[in-house]
């Protein structure tokens, strides 16, 4: 058995520089949700180039990719997920391979940056496929590589399912549904000096999320005579404030962690014109899934009531919803010792306090398949954790020492899951 773990470390180590190079290239040219054309094409081309038996493109709305590697022995199918999309953020990391790219996002041209680590996830999964293809004679069953678009949410105007929910519904996924799945997500806010450690906990590990847009419509006019128009900015500001009442006045924090944050408030065209339109976009994240209907209902009440009081037309649109993520206790018990044998003693952390609680649509896989969603520490080797930029920050930096360990973990999961 120890020879297997030695082989994993040896072959993975041979490809770590390749993985870092892939990551940097993806980082330099990020793509937004449902627009990952270059990234997905590269992933599919890479899978074919290393001899993956089945490769399917154009999934989940056009940019999803699934590769299926057949092992030398009979056994179950295991799945590995890597998300590919970036964020609308202007990079300020100062890295020599920083993104300078922009994209058309609805009516706006926005900067694009991989500040959530999906460039790392994609590079690790591509390199994991390389390692497993080289170790094909040790695979019992099949390995499914899921290159998923739109984890951060759909592109503007998107209709239908997106991201993980769309991938799960693809016929090729259902036909080859994995018996178990693993996804890694980098995290720079893990303790200093822990780069390459994996942390996870059983049960619910990610909050649910309901993302929304609020559209207010009024009547424009000269702002010297506001009574002749219908202003949308004042009720928009009132809605923004009232939404915080949901968290501070309607939720018991002992039972439900709720974070309701607005990330966009826009309206108006000029200082002396009554704004006839305003838009608010945000999300409600919560840990008690039983309160979804109540929380969404309170948001609707606020929009309806404030719009009526402000004499504007108000429309609430639910842009997306992710259920909470659940880690399988049985799968963790089975895999944690095997992952530790590859990564090293003390490198697998089974602690709730080390688990991030932000949403991730990997939850859609966990609804159907026993799974593990683990955080891969990419924290710096030295410094003050309080000053380390977190995910979605324009200056977020990944400690690339985590990348070979992430590959080792993914390969270990694929090769040892079926062992008794």
C-alpha positions as CSV (number, residue, x, y, z in Angstrom):
1,X,0.0,0.0,0.0
2,X,2.8,2.4,0.8
3,X,4.1,2.0,-2.7
4,X,0.9,3.5,-4.0
5,X,1.2,6.6,-1.9
6,X,4.9,6.9,-2.9
7,X,3.9,6.7,-6.5
8,X,1.3,9.5,-6.1
9,X,3.8,11.8,-4.5
10,X,6.5,11.0,-7.0
11,X,4.4,11.5,-10.2
12,X,2.5,14.5,-8.8
13,X,5.9,16.1,-8.0
14,X,7.0,15.6,-11.5
15,X,4.2,17.9,-12.8
16,X,4.1,20.6,-10.2
17,X,5.9,23.2,-12.3
18,X,3.6,22.4,-15.2
19,X,0.6,23.1,-12.9
20,X,2.0,26.4,-11.7
21,X,2.6,27.5,-15.3
22,X,-1.0,26.5,-16.3
23,X,-2.3,28.4,-13.3
24,X,-0.4,31.6,-14.2
25,X,-1.6,31.5,-17.8
26,X,-5.2,31.1,-16.7
27,X,-4.8,33.9,-14.1
28,X,-3.4,36.3,-16.7
29,X,-6.4,35.7,-19.0
30,X,-9.5,35.2,-16.8
31,X,-13.1,34.8,-18.1
32,X,-16.4,35.6,-16.4
33,X,-19.3,33.2,-15.8
34,X,-20.6,31.4,-18.9
35,X,-17.9,33.0,-21.0
36,X,-15.1,30.6,-20.2
37,X,-14.5,29.8,-23.9
38,X,-10.7,29.9,-23.9
39,X,-10.3,28.2,-20.5
40,X,-12.8,25.3,-21.3
41,X,-11.3,24.8,-24.8
42,X,-7.8,24.5,-23.2
43,X,-9.1,22.0,-20.6
44,X,-10.8,19.8,-23.3
45,X,-7.7,20.0,-25.5
46,X,-5.5,19.0,-22.6
47,X,-7.7,16.0,-21.7
48,X,-7.6,14.7,-25.2
49,X,-3.8,15.3,-25.4
50,X,-3.1,13.1,-22.4
51,X,-5.3,10.3,-23.6
52,X,-8.5,10.7,-21.5
53,X,-11.0,8.2,-23.0
54,X,-14.1,10.4,-23.2
55,X,-14.2,14.2,-23.5
56,X,-17.4,16.2,-23.8
57,X,-17.5,19.9,-24.5
58,X,-20.2,22.6,-24.7
59,X,-22.0,21.5,-21.5
60,X,-23.9,23.6,-19.0
61,X,-24.8,26.3,-21.4
62,X,-21.8,26.1,-23.6
63,X,-18.5,26.1,-21.6
64,X,-18.7,23.1,-19.3
65,X,-16.3,20.2,-19.9
66,X,-16.4,16.6,-18.7
67,X,-13.6,14.1,-19.1
68,X,-13.8,10.4,-18.2
69,X,-10.6,8.4,-17.7
70,X,-11.0,4.6,-17.8
71,X,-8.9,2.7,-15.3
72,X,-7.2,-0.6,-15.9
73,X,-9.4,-2.4,-13.4
74,X,-13.2,-2.5,-12.8
75,X,-14.6,-0.3,-10.1
76,X,-16.8,2.7,-9.4
77,X,-16.6,6.2,-10.9
78,X,-15.3,9.0,-8.7
79,X,-15.7,12.7,-9.6
80,X,-13.4,15.7,-9.2
81,X,-14.7,19.2,-9.7
82,X,-12.8,22.4,-10.7
83,X,-14.6,25.7,-11.3
84,X,-13.3,28.0,-14.0
85,X,-15.0,31.5,-13.8
86,X,-13.5,34.7,-12.5
87,X,-14.8,37.9,-10.9
88,X,-15.5,41.5,-12.1
89,X,-12.7,43.0,-10.0
90,X,-9.7,45.1,-11.1
91,X,-6.5,43.2,-10.0
92,X,-4.2,45.0,-7.6
93,X,-1.9,42.1,-6.6
94,X,1.2,43.5,-8.4
95,X,2.0,40.0,-9.7
96,X,4.0,39.8,-13.0
97,X,1.2,37.7,-14.4
98,X,-1.7,40.0,-13.3
99,X,-4.8,40.2,-15.4
100,X,-5.2,43.2,-17.6
101,X,-8.4,41.8,-19.3
102,X,-11.9,43.2,-19.4
103,X,-15.2,41.7,-20.5
104,X,-18.6,42.8,-21.6
105,X,-20.9,42.2,-18.6
106,X,-24.5,43.2,-19.5
107,X,-24.3,46.9,-20.5
108,X,-20.9,47.4,-18.9
109,X,-17.3,46.7,-19.7
110,X,-15.6,45.5,-16.6
111,X,-12.2,44.3,-15.5
112,X,-11.8,40.6,-14.8
113,X,-9.6,38.9,-12.2
114,X,-9.2,35.4,-10.7
115,X,-9.5,36.6,-7.1
116,X,-11.4,33.5,-5.9
117,X,-8.8,30.9,-6.9
118,X,-10.6,29.2,-9.7
119,X,-7.5,29.5,-11.8
120,X,-5.8,27.3,-9.2
121,X,-8.7,24.9,-9.1
122,X,-8.7,24.5,-12.9
123,X,-4.9,24.1,-13.1
124,X,-4.9,21.5,-10.4
125,X,-7.6,19.5,-12.1
126,X,-5.9,19.6,-15.4
127,X,-2.6,18.4,-13.9
128,X,-4.4,15.8,-11.8
129,X,-5.8,14.4,-15.0
130,X,-2.2,14.2,-16.3
131,X,-1.0,12.4,-13.2
132,X,-3.9,9.9,-13.3
133,X,-3.4,9.2,-17.0
134,X,0.2,8.3,-16.2
135,X,-1.0,6.1,-13.3
136,X,-3.9,4.6,-15.2
137,X,-2.8,1.0,-14.4
138,X,-3.6,1.7,-10.7
139,X,-7.1,3.1,-11.3
140,X,-10.0,0.9,-10.2
141,X,-13.0,2.1,-12.2
142,X,-13.3,5.5,-13.8
143,X,-12.4,9.1,-12.9
144,X,-14.7,12.0,-14.0
145,X,-13.1,15.4,-14.4
146,X,-15.7,18.1,-14.1
147,X,-14.6,21.5,-15.4
148,X,-17.6,23.7,-14.3
149,X,-18.5,27.2,-15.4
150,X,-20.4,29.9,-13.6
151,X,-19.9,28.9,-9.9
152,X,-20.0,32.7,-9.1
153,X,-23.5,33.0,-10.7
154,X,-24.8,33.3,-14.2
155,X,-24.0,36.0,-16.7
156,X,-26.5,38.9,-17.1
157,X,-29.7,37.9,-18.8
158,X,-28.9,34.2,-18.5
159,X,-32.0,31.9,-18.8
160,X,-32.3,28.5,-17.2
161,X,-29.9,26.5,-15.1
162,X,-26.3,27.4,-14.7
163,X,-23.1,26.2,-13.0
164,X,-23.2,23.0,-10.9
165,X,-26.9,22.6,-11.2
166,X,-26.7,22.6,-15.0
167,X,-23.7,20.2,-14.9
168,X,-25.5,17.7,-12.7
169,X,-28.5,17.7,-15.1
170,X,-26.4,17.0,-18.2
171,X,-27.2,13.5,-19.6
172,X,-23.6,12.5,-19.7
173,X,-23.1,13.3,-16.0
174,X,-26.3,11.4,-15.1
175,X,-25.3,8.4,-17.2
176,X,-21.9,8.3,-15.5
177,X,-22.9,9.7,-12.1
178,X,-19.9,9.3,-9.7
179,X,-20.3,7.3,-6.6
180,X,-18.3,9.9,-4.6
181,X,-17.0,13.4,-5.4
182,X,-14.3,15.8,-4.1
183,X,-13.8,19.5,-4.6
184,X,-11.0,21.7,-3.2
185,X,-11.2,25.5,-2.7
186,X,-8.2,27.6,-1.9
187,X,-8.3,29.8,1.1
188,X,-5.7,32.5,1.9
189,X,-7.3,33.2,5.4
190,X,-6.1,29.9,6.9
191,X,-3.5,30.2,9.6
192,X,-0.1,31.5,8.6
193,X,2.3,28.8,7.5
194,X,-0.3,26.2,6.7
195,X,-0.1,26.3,2.9
196,X,-1.0,22.9,1.5
197,X,-3.1,21.8,4.4
198,X,-6.6,20.5,3.9
199,X,-9.5,21.3,6.2
200,X,-13.0,20.0,6.3
201,X,-15.8,19.0,8.6
202,X,-18.8,16.7,8.4
203,X,-22.3,18.0,7.8
204,X,-23.3,21.5,6.6
205,X,-20.1,23.4,5.8
206,X,-21.4,26.2,3.5
207,X,-24.3,28.6,3.9
208,X,-27.2,28.7,1.5
209,X,-27.5,31.8,-0.7
210,X,-30.4,33.6,-2.5
211,X,-29.1,36.4,-4.8
212,X,-31.4,39.1,-5.9
213,X,-31.9,42.2,-8.1
214,X,-34.3,44.9,-7.2
215,X,-35.5,47.2,-10.1
216,X,-37.2,50.5,-9.3
217,X,-38.9,52.5,-12.0
218,X,-40.1,56.1,-11.6
219,X,-40.5,59.2,-13.8
220,X,-37.6,61.4,-14.8
221,X,-37.6,65.2,-14.7
222,X,-35.7,68.3,-13.6
223,X,-34.3,67.9,-10.1
224,X,-35.2,71.5,-9.3
225,X,-38.9,70.3,-9.4
226,X,-38.8,66.8,-7.9
227,X,-42.5,66.9,-7.2
228,X,-43.1,66.7,-11.0
229,X,-41.2,63.4,-11.3
230,X,-41.0,60.2,-9.4
231,X,-37.5,59.7,-7.9
232,X,-36.2,56.2,-7.5
233,X,-33.0,57.0,-5.6
234,X,-34.7,57.8,-2.3
235,X,-36.7,54.6,-2.1
236,X,-33.6,52.7,-3.3
237,X,-31.7,54.1,-0.3
238,X,-34.5,53.3,2.0
239,X,-34.7,49.7,0.8
240,X,-30.9,49.4,1.3
241,X,-31.3,50.4,4.9
242,X,-34.4,48.4,5.5
243,X,-32.8,45.2,4.3
244,X,-30.5,45.3,7.4
245,X,-33.6,45.1,9.6
246,X,-34.0,41.5,8.4
247,X,-30.7,40.5,10.0
248,X,-30.9,42.7,13.1
249,X,-34.6,42.4,14.0
250,X,-36.0,39.2,12.3
251,X,-33.3,36.6,12.9
252,X,-32.2,34.8,16.1
253,X,-28.4,34.7,15.7
254,X,-28.2,31.7,18.0
255,X,-30.0,29.5,15.5
256,X,-29.3,31.1,12.1
257,X,-26.2,32.9,10.8
258,X,-27.6,35.4,8.3
259,X,-25.5,37.8,6.1
260,X,-27.5,40.1,3.9
261,X,-25.2,42.3,1.8
262,X,-25.9,44.6,-1.1
263,X,-23.0,44.8,-3.6
264,X,-24.4,47.2,-6.2
265,X,-26.6,50.3,-6.0
266,X,-26.9,52.3,-9.3
267,X,-29.3,54.8,-10.8
268,X,-29.5,58.1,-12.5
269,X,-27.6,59.7,-15.3
270,X,-26.8,63.3,-14.2
271,X,-26.8,65.4,-11.1
272,X,-29.7,67.6,-12.2
273,X,-32.0,64.9,-13.5
274,X,-34.5,62.9,-11.5
275,X,-33.4,59.3,-11.7
276,X,-36.2,57.3,-13.3
277,X,-34.5,54.0,-12.7
278,X,-32.5,52.4,-9.9
279,X,-31.1,48.9,-9.4
280,X,-30.0,47.1,-6.3
281,X,-28.2,43.8,-6.4
282,X,-27.2,41.7,-3.4
283,X,-27.5,38.4,-1.7
284,X,-28.9,36.8,1.5
285,X,-26.7,34.0,2.9
286,X,-28.0,31.8,5.7
287,X,-27.2,28.7,7.6
288,X,-30.7,27.4,8.6
289,X,-32.2,26.2,5.3
290,X,-35.6,25.9,6.9
291,X,-35.8,29.8,7.0
292,X,-35.4,30.3,3.2
293,X,-39.0,31.1,2.5
294,X,-39.3,33.4,5.5
295,X,-36.1,35.4,4.6
296,X,-37.0,35.7,0.9
297,X,-40.5,36.7,2.0
298,X,-39.2,39.5,4.2
299,X,-37.1,40.9,1.4
300,X,-40.2,40.9,-0.9
301,X,-42.2,42.7,1.8
302,X,-39.5,45.4,2.1
303,X,-39.4,45.9,-1.7
304,X,-43.2,46.0,-2.1
305,X,-43.8,48.3,0.9
306,X,-41.0,50.7,0.3
307,X,-41.9,51.0,-3.4
308,X,-45.5,51.7,-2.6
309,X,-44.6,54.4,-0.1
310,X,-42.2,56.0,-2.6
311,X,-44.7,55.9,-5.4
312,X,-42.4,53.9,-7.6
313,X,-42.7,50.5,-9.4
314,X,-40.7,47.9,-7.6
315,X,-39.7,44.5,-9.0
316,X,-37.8,41.8,-7.1
317,X,-35.9,39.2,-9.2
318,X,-34.3,36.1,-7.7
319,X,-31.1,35.7,-9.8
320,X,-29.9,32.5,-8.3
321,X,-30.1,30.2,-5.4
322,X,-27.6,27.7,-3.9
323,X,-28.6,25.2,-1.2
324,X,-26.1,24.6,1.7
325,X,-23.2,22.2,1.1
326,X,-23.1,18.9,3.1
327,X,-20.0,16.8,3.6
328,X,-20.5,13.1,4.1
329,X,-19.3,11.8,7.5
330,X,-18.8,8.3,6.2
331,X,-16.8,9.5,3.2
332,X,-14.6,11.7,5.4
333,X,-14.0,8.8,7.8
334,X,-12.9,6.7,4.9
335,X,-10.8,9.2,3.0
336,X,-9.1,11.4,5.7
337,X,-6.5,8.7,6.8
338,X,-5.6,8.1,3.1
339,X,-5.3,11.7,2.3
340,X,-3.0,12.1,5.4
341,X,-0.8,9.3,4.2
342,X,-0.1,11.3,1.0
343,X,0.0,14.8,2.4
344,X,1.6,14.0,5.7
345,X,0.7,13.7,9.3
346,X,-1.1,16.7,10.7
347,X,-1.9,18.1,7.2
348,X,-5.6,17.0,7.3
349,X,-7.6,19.2,9.6
350,X,-11.0,18.0,10.7
351,X,-12.2,21.2,12.4
352,X,-15.3,23.2,11.9
353,X,-13.5,26.4,12.8
354,X,-11.2,25.9,9.8
355,X,-14.1,25.5,7.4
356,X,-15.3,28.4,5.4
357,X,-19.0,29.1,5.4
358,X,-19.4,31.1,2.2
359,X,-21.7,29.5,-0.4
360,X,-20.5,27.3,-3.2
361,X,-22.7,25.6,-5.8
362,X,-20.8,22.4,-5.2
363,X,-23.8,21.9,-2.9
364,X,-25.8,20.7,-5.9
365,X,-23.5,17.7,-6.3
366,X,-23.7,16.9,-2.6
367,X,-27.5,16.7,-2.8
368,X,-27.1,13.6,-5.0
369,X,-23.7,12.2,-4.3
370,X,-21.7,11.6,-1.1
371,X,-19.0,14.3,-1.3
372,X,-16.3,16.2,0.4
373,X,-15.8,19.9,0.0
374,X,-12.4,20.8,1.5
375,X,-10.4,24.0,1.9
376,X,-6.9,24.1,0.7
377,X,-4.8,26.6,2.6
378,X,-2.9,29.0,0.4
379,X,-1.9,31.3,3.2
380,X,1.5,33.0,3.2
381,X,4.4,31.5,5.0
382,X,5.0,34.5,7.2
383,X,3.2,37.7,8.2
384,X,0.0,38.8,10.1
385,X,-3.1,36.9,9.1
386,X,-5.2,40.0,9.9
387,X,-3.6,41.8,6.9
388,X,-3.8,38.9,4.4
389,X,-6.3,39.8,1.7
390,X,-9.2,37.3,1.5
391,X,-11.1,35.8,-1.4
392,X,-12.7,38.4,-3.8
393,X,-10.1,41.0,-2.8
394,X,-8.4,42.8,-5.7
395,X,-5.0,42.1,-4.0
396,X,-5.6,38.5,-3.1
397,X,-2.4,36.4,-3.6
398,X,-2.2,32.6,-3.7
399,X,0.8,30.9,-2.1
400,X,1.6,28.5,-4.9
401,X,3.2,26.0,-2.5
402,X,-0.4,24.7,-2.0
403,X,-0.8,23.6,-5.6
404,X,1.2,20.3,-5.5
405,X,-0.5,19.3,-2.3
406,X,-3.9,19.9,-3.9
407,X,-2.9,17.7,-6.8
408,X,-1.8,15.0,-4.4
409,X,-5.1,15.2,-2.6
410,X,-7.2,14.9,-5.8
411,X,-5.1,12.0,-7.1
412,X,-5.2,10.2,-3.7
413,X,-9.0,10.5,-3.6
414,X,-9.4,9.1,-7.2
415,X,-6.9,6.2,-6.7
416,X,-7.8,5.1,-3.2
417,X,-11.5,5.6,-2.9
418,X,-12.3,2.1,-4.2
419,X,-9.7,0.3,-2.0
420,X,-11.1,-1.8,0.9
